[in-house]
């Protein structure tokens, strides 16, 4: 038994972490257009009401309230010869591809109902793939710092996926293809071709750990008592609040990028280069944020990253027509900490699961990540809804070429200051987070002393 424990605690190889991160290269390409392209495409290009588009996308997340916990619980409990997490990726990927195609490549005539149905199915398919995938990554390592590196590789591939997405748009633009419908078709083709290959590589090369279950000497909490432990887990509740607040703020701005570029800055062709520069800055700063998290802890590092986004968002309000240099500089500075928010949050989540494993007697990574997933999707829906509905309330209409000064000012305040306030409101939940490196190590020691099934890294090899 001791020999297996020692082997399981050996550091993960960089190659293994790379293979694990590969699927996220195009996972991100599926999600990114839902905020950056789909609202403006269906409103501006297809002529659907802006507020109704935002409402349809927000309402499409309602199914996740049921589907996410169901997927999480089943993937926790259902052990197959291929593991608990891998079968979901294998089966969910084809469904994800079909739904992405229907949303990105609609017919000439569409309706709000069409957008609602297919975006709902797309989010459902994404749950089947993304939730077990992230639970799988959270269980790859038990080390406080190494968990950050696993998630950093995953998010780095996600941001490289965004760069691929944007580079495709730029190449198309250089060849005179600038209409959004053609751009979305190209992205859909990339997803259809690449996603099966990347998922297959990860399933083949990356092992899956067995579930950790506390020995019979400790009580394994089941039923309503086990569910009640969720509400008693202060660290979990605090991460839940932070996810909703940070996610809402980021998605509000992501939803409004194109509207601001088209109608305020008056430089619509700047979109792809600007977001590309933002993503490059975010990737280049990843090692810095990993270093900061090693020095001051993951919870305070992600708090500083969120504060960094909020600070630069303050100045977005002052950008106007022709202020290309100012606007792009602010976006790049603001975005240089975005990747760190995502990877550090996922790493913190793995530590929270350790706390629950000690309290409940069994490892429930899928359940926890499903609830975080619901919170994240709620934040996405809320961010899109606020980003599309609030400007409408102040008279901003993207179908019009001329806007009142009041509506333009309201748009920029909603774009810059409102997300800033929302982001700052999430800081108190993480700054004095109860699980730091020392506490996490104590939790791992308790689990190691009482675990029945330790790491058998040969599952799925």
C-alpha positions in Angstrom: 0.0 0.0 0.0 2.8 2.4 0.9 4.5 1.7 -2.4 1.4 2.8 -4.4 1.0 5.9 -2.3 4.5 7.0 -3.0 4.2 6.4 -6.7 0.9 8.3 -6.9 2.6 11.4 -5.3 5.4 11.6 -7.9 5.2 14.9 -9.9 3.2 14.8 -13.1 5.3 15.1 -16.2 5.0 18.2 -18.4 4.1 16.0 -21.3 1.1 14.4 -19.4 -0.2 17.9 -18.5 0.1 19.0 -22.1 -1.9 16.0 -23.3 -4.5 16.7 -20.7 -4.8 20.4 -21.8 -5.2 19.6 -25.5 -9.0 19.3 -25.7 -9.4 22.7 -24.2 -7.8 24.2 -27.3 -11.1 23.9 -29.1 -13.4 23.7 -26.1 -12.8 27.4 -25.8 -13.5 28.0 -29.5 -17.0 26.6 -28.8 -17.7 28.9 -25.9 -16.0 32.1 -26.9 -18.3 33.0 -29.9 -21.3 32.6 -27.6 -20.3 35.8 -25.9 -18.2 37.6 -28.5 -20.1 36.8 -31.7 -23.5 35.2 -31.3 -25.3 38.1 -29.5 -24.2 40.7 -32.1 -24.6 38.2 -35.0 -28.2 37.3 -34.2 -29.0 41.0 -33.4 -27.0 43.0 -35.9 -26.8 40.5 -38.9 -29.9 38.5 -38.5 -32.1 41.3 -37.3 -33.5 39.7 -34.1 -34.3 42.1 -31.2 -31.1 42.7 -29.1 -32.8 42.3 -25.7 -34.6 39.1 -26.9 -31.3 37.6 -28.0 -29.8 38.2 -24.6 -32.8 36.8 -22.9 -32.8 33.7 -25.1 -29.1 33.0 -24.4 -29.6 33.6 -20.6 -32.8 31.4 -20.5 -30.9 28.6 -22.4 -28.9 28.1 -19.2 -31.9 27.0 -17.1 -31.5 23.4 -18.1 -28.1 23.4 -16.6 -29.6 23.7 -13.1 -30.7 20.0 -13.5 -28.2 18.6 -16.0 -25.0 19.7 -14.3 -25.7 18.1 -10.9 -27.0 14.9 -12.6 -23.8 14.6 -14.7 -21.6 15.4 -11.7 -23.2 12.8 -9.4 -23.3 10.1 -12.0 -19.7 10.7 -13.0 -18.7 10.5 -9.4 -20.5 7.2 -8.7 -20.3 5.3 -12.0 -17.0 3.5 -12.3 -16.4 1.8 -15.7 -13.4 -0.1 -17.1 -12.4 3.2 -18.8 -12.8 5.3 -15.6 -15.4 7.7 -14.3 -14.7 10.8 -16.4 -13.4 9.6 -19.7 -16.6 8.0 -21.1 -18.4 11.4 -20.8 -15.8 13.1 -23.0 -16.0 10.2 -25.5 -19.8 10.3 -25.8 -20.4 14.0 -25.3 -18.0 15.3 -28.0 -20.1 14.3 -31.1 -23.2 15.9 -29.5 -21.1 19.1 -28.8 -20.0 19.2 -32.5 -23.5 18.9 -33.9 -25.0 21.6 -31.6 -22.1 24.0 -32.2 -22.7 23.7 -35.9 -26.4 24.5 -35.6 -25.8 27.6 -33.5 -22.8 28.9 -35.6 -24.2 28.0 -39.0 -27.9 28.8 -38.9 -30.1 29.0 -42.0 -31.1 32.2 -43.7 -34.3 32.6 -41.6 -34.0 32.1 -37.8 -36.1 33.0 -34.8 -35.6 33.6 -31.1 -37.0 30.1 -30.6 -34.3 28.6 -32.8 -31.6 30.3 -30.9 -33.0 29.3 -27.6 -33.4 25.6 -28.5 -30.0 25.1 -30.1 -28.1 27.2 -27.6 -29.8 25.2 -24.8 -28.7 21.9 -26.4 -25.2 23.3 -27.0 -24.8 24.2 -23.3 -26.1 20.7 -22.4 -23.6 19.0 -24.6 -20.9 21.3 -23.2 -21.8 20.1 -19.7 -21.4 16.4 -20.8 -17.8 17.2 -21.9 -16.5 20.1 -19.8 -17.7 19.1 -16.3 -16.1 15.6 -16.2 -13.0 17.0 -18.0 -12.4 19.6 -15.3 -13.1 17.0 -12.5 -10.6 14.7 -14.1 -8.0 17.5 -14.0 -8.7 18.3 -10.4 -8.0 14.7 -9.5 -4.8 14.3 -11.4 -2.6 15.7 -8.6 -3.0 16.1 -4.8 -0.3 18.7 -4.5 -1.3 22.3 -3.7 1.0 24.0 -6.2 1.0 21.3 -8.9 -2.8 21.6 -9.2 -2.2 25.2 -10.3 0.2 24.0 -13.0 -2.3 21.4 -14.3 -5.0 24.0 -14.6 -2.5 26.6 -16.0 -1.7 24.2 -18.9 -5.4 23.7 -19.5 -6.2 27.4 -19.5 -3.1 28.1 -21.6 -4.4 25.8 -24.3 -7.8 27.5 -23.9 -6.2 30.9 -24.6 -4.2 29.4 -27.5 -7.5 28.2 -28.9 -8.8 31.8 -28.7 -5.6 32.9 -30.6 -6.4 30.3 -33.2 -9.9 31.6 -33.4 -8.8 35.2 -33.8 -5.9 34.3 -36.2 -8.5 32.6 -38.4 -10.6 35.8 -38.5 -7.6 37.9 -39.3 -6.5 35.7 -42.2 -10.0 35.7 -43.6 -10.1 39.5 -43.3 -6.8 39.8 -45.2 -8.4 37.8 -47.9 -11.4 40.1 -48.0 -13.8 37.8 -46.1 -15.2 40.0 -43.3 -18.9 38.9 -43.0 -19.7 37.3 -39.7 -21.6 34.4 -41.2 -18.5 33.2 -43.2 -16.3 33.7 -40.1 -18.6 31.6 -37.9 -18.7 28.9 -40.6 -14.9 28.7 -40.6 -14.9 28.4 -36.8 -17.5 25.6 -37.0 -15.3 23.7 -39.4 -12.3 24.0 -37.1 -14.4 22.5 -34.2 -15.7 19.6 -36.3 -12.2 18.7 -37.6 -10.0 19.2 -34.5 -12.2 18.4 -31.5 -12.4 14.6 -32.0 -8.6 14.4 -32.6 -7.7 16.3 -29.5 -10.1 14.5 -27.2 -8.9 11.1 -28.5 -5.3 12.1 -27.7 -6.1 13.1 -24.1 -8.2 9.9 -23.5 -5.4 7.8 -24.9 -2.4 9.4 -23.1 -3.7 10.7 -19.8 -4.5 8.3 -16.9 -7.4 8.7 -14.5 -7.1 8.3 -10.7 -9.5 6.1 -8.8 -11.9 7.7 -6.4 -10.7 8.2 -2.8 -13.0 6.7 -0.2 -12.4 6.9 3.5 -12.0 3.7 5.5 -14.9 2.2 7.3 -13.5 3.5 10.5 -14.9 6.9 9.5 -18.5 7.6 8.6 -19.3 7.9 4.9 -22.1 10.5 4.8 -24.9 9.7 2.4 -28.3 11.0 1.5 -29.6 14.4 2.7 -26.8 14.5 5.3 -24.2 14.4 2.5 -26.1 17.2 0.6 -26.3 19.3 3.8 -22.5 19.2 4.0 -22.4 21.4 0.9 -24.1 24.2 2.8 -21.8 23.7 5.7 -18.6 24.0 3.6 -17.8 27.7 4.0 -14.9 27.5 1.4 -17.3 26.1 -1.2 -19.9 28.9 -0.6 -17.3 31.6 -0.9 -16.0 30.2 -4.2 -19.5 30.0 -5.5 -20.1 33.7 -4.8 -16.8 34.7 -6.4 -17.5 32.6 -9.5 -20.8 34.3 -10.1 -19.5 37.9 -9.5 -16.2 37.5 -11.5 -17.9 35.6 -14.3 -20.8 38.1 -14.6 -18.3 41.1 -14.8 -16.1 39.4 -17.4 -19.0 38.3 -19.6 -20.7 41.7 -19.5 -17.6 43.2 -21.1 -17.1 40.3 -23.5 -20.7 40.7 -24.8 -20.2 44.4 -25.4 -16.8 44.4 -27.0 -18.1 44.3 -30.6 -20.9 46.8 -29.8 -18.4 49.3 -28.4 -16.0 48.8 -31.3 -18.7 49.2 -33.9 -20.7 52.1 -32.5 -18.3 54.0 -30.1 -14.7 53.5 -31.2 -15.9 53.2 -34.9 -13.3 50.6 -35.7 -15.1 47.3 -36.3 -12.0 45.7 -38.1 -10.1 46.1 -34.8 -11.9 43.3 -33.1 -9.8 40.3 -34.0 -6.4 42.0 -33.6 -7.5 43.5 -30.3 -8.7 40.3 -28.7 -5.6 38.5 -30.1 -3.4 41.0 -28.4 -5.3 40.6 -25.2 -5.0 36.8 -25.3 -1.3 36.9 -26.0 -0.8 39.2 -23.1 -2.8 36.9 -20.8 -0.7 33.9 -21.9 2.6 35.7 -21.5 1.6 36.7 -17.9 0.6 33.2 -16.9 4.1 32.3 -15.4 4.0 35.5 -13.4 0.7 34.7 -11.8 1.8 31.1 -11.1 4.8 32.7 -9.3 2.6 35.1 -7.4 0.3 32.3 -6.3 3.3 30.3 -5.0 4.4 33.3 -3.0 1.1 34.6 -1.5 -1.3 31.7 -2.0 -3.8 31.0 -4.8 -6.7 32.8 -3.1 -4.9 36.1 -2.8 -3.4 35.8 -6.2 -6.8 35.4 -7.9 -8.0 38.3 -5.8 -5.2 40.5 -7.1 -5.9 39.3 -10.6 -9.6 40.3 -10.3 -8.6 43.7 -8.8 -6.3 44.2 -11.8 -9.2 43.7 -14.2 -11.4 46.1 -12.2 -8.8 48.8 -12.1 -8.2 49.1 -15.8 -12.0 48.8 -16.5 -12.4 52.2 -14.8 -10.7 54.0 -17.7 -12.7 52.3 -20.5 -15.5 54.9 -20.1 -13.1 57.6 -21.4 -12.5 56.0 -24.8 -14.4 57.5 -27.7 -14.4 57.6 -31.4 -11.0 57.2 -32.9 -9.3 56.5 -29.5 -7.8 53.2 -30.9 -4.5 53.4 -29.1 -6.1 54.2 -25.7 -8.8 51.5 -26.1 -6.5 48.7 -27.2 -4.0 49.5 -24.4 -6.7 49.3 -21.8 -8.1 46.0 -23.1 -4.6 44.4 -23.2 -3.7 45.6 -19.7 -7.1 44.5 -18.4 -6.8 41.1 -20.0 -3.3 40.3 -18.8 -4.8 38.7 -15.7 -7.8 36.9 -17.1 -6.2 33.5 -17.7 -5.0 33.5 -14.1 -8.5 34.0 -12.7 -9.6 30.9 -14.5 -6.7 28.6 -13.7 -6.3 29.7 -10.1 -10.1 29.3 -9.5 -10.0 25.7 -10.7 -7.0 24.9 -8.6 -8.7 26.4 -5.5 -11.7 24.2 -6.4 -9.7 21.1 -6.1 -8.6 22.1 -2.6 -12.2 22.6 -1.6 -13.0 19.0 -2.7 -10.3 17.8 -0.4 -12.1 19.4 2.5 -15.4 17.7 1.5 -13.6 14.3 1.1 -12.6 14.5 4.8 -16.0 15.7 5.9 -18.2 13.3 3.7 -16.0 10.3 3.6 -16.0 10.1 -0.2 -14.6 12.0 -3.1 -17.3 14.1 -4.8 -15.4 16.1 -7.4 -18.0 15.8 -10.0 -20.8 17.1 -7.7 -18.8 20.1 -6.7 -17.7 21.0 -10.2 -21.3 20.6 -11.4 -22.5 23.2 -8.9 -19.6 25.5 -9.8 -20.5 24.8 -13.4 -24.1 25.9 -12.8 -22.8 29.0 -11.1 -20.4 29.7 -14.0 -23.1 29.3 -16.6 -25.5 31.4 -14.6 -22.8 34.1 -14.6 -22.4 33.8 -18.3 -26.1 34.1 -18.9 -26.4 37.0 -16.4 -23.5 38.8 -18.0 -24.9 38.4 -21.5 -28.4 39.4 -20.2 -27.1 42.5 -18.4 -24.8 43.4 -21.3 -27.6 43.3 -23.8 -30.6 44.6 -21.8 -29.1 47.5 -19.8 -28.0 49.5 -22.8 -31.4 48.9 -24.3 -33.1 50.4 -21.2 -31.1 53.6 -21.9 -32.1 53.8 -25.5 -29.1 52.2 -27.2 -30.2 50.4 -30.4 -27.4 48.6 -32.4 -29.5 48.6 -35.6 -29.3 52.4 -35.7 -26.2 54.1 -37.1 -26.7 57.3 -35.0 -27.1 57.3 -31.2 -27.8 59.9 -28.6 -25.1 61.1 -26.3 -27.0 59.7 -23.4 -27.3 56.2 -24.8 -23.6 56.2 -25.8 -22.5 57.3 -22.3 -24.8 54.7 -20.7 -23.3 52.0 -22.9 -19.7 52.9 -21.8 -20.7 53.1 -18.1 -22.3 49.7 -18.4 -19.2 48.4 -20.2 -16.6 49.8 -17.8 -17.8 50.8 -14.4 -20.6 48.4 -13.7 -18.3 45.3 -14.3 -15.7 47.0 -12.2 -18.0 47.3 -9.2 -19.2 43.7 -9.7 -15.6 42.4 -9.8 -14.5 44.3 -6.7 -17.5 43.0 -4.8 -16.1 39.5 -5.2 -12.8 40.2 -3.5 -13.9 39.8 0.2 -15.0 36.2 -0.5 -11.4 35.1 -1.5 -8.9 37.3 0.2 -9.0 35.6 3.6 -10.0 32.2 2.1 -10.0 29.4 4.8 -7.9 26.9 2.8 -4.3 27.9 2.2 -1.3 25.7 1.4 -0.8 24.6 5.0 -4.4 23.7 5.6 -4.6 21.8 2.3 -1.6 19.7 3.2 -3.3 18.9 6.5 -6.4 17.7 4.6 -4.3 15.6 2.3 -2.5 14.0 5.3 -5.9 13.0 6.8 -7.0 11.5 3.5 -3.8 9.6 3.0 -4.1 8.1 6.5 -7.7 6.9 6.0 -8.0 6.2 2.3 -9.1 2.8 1.0 -8.5 3.2 -2.7 -5.5 5.3 -3.5 -4.1 6.4 -6.8 -4.0 3.6 -9.4 -2.7 5.6 -12.4 -3.2 2.8 -14.8 -6.9 3.4 -15.4 -7.5 4.0 -19.0 -3.9 3.6 -20.1 
